[in-house]
Amino acid sequence: MEHNIVYREIHSGEENIVCKIVIDCFNQFIAPEYSDEGIREFTNYVKPDLLRKRSKNGNYSFVALNKDEIVGVIEMRNINHISLLFVKKEYQKMGIAKKLLELSIDKSKNINHSISVIEVNSSPYAVKIYEHMGFIPIDVEQVVNGIRFVPMNLTLN
């Protein structure tokens, strides 16, 4: 199966489909490890109107597309914190998350040349994925409002 993945910033009006992809991936891979409180907290964060509002307040997002179908997304907060990074199951292990991360880092560096670290609060499920992209855990697993995560950092060159 050949894919010609195209990457770009999210367009206004795509928030609904982006949030649906995020929730679908979350439910498939992460929710089974979360409490009801954590699931509620996460799904309350991933709402189209909130994504739109966050983008107006300085967050930015990139999407990966196969033809016209969005298959992956990253959202960055404060130019150095990954708040969302999800790729549809059938498109995983193709380097899409890594490319979304690279685009986000490039944009972050354009905004602030001195940025030296990218942070993420990784779900336990994604720790190995982030490690594969060069992140290292900086603390033990934590739980805040039911959200399980491992704080991780990527040091930039």
Secondary structure, DSSP 8 states (H G I E B T S, - for coil): ----EEEEE--TT-HHHHHHHHHHHIIIIIGGGS-HHHHHHHHHH--HHHHHHHHHTT-EEEEEEETTEEEEEEEEETTTEEEEEEE-GGGTTSSHHHHHHHHHHHHHHHH-TT--EEEEEE-GGGHHHHHHTT-EE-S--EEETTEEEEEEEEE--
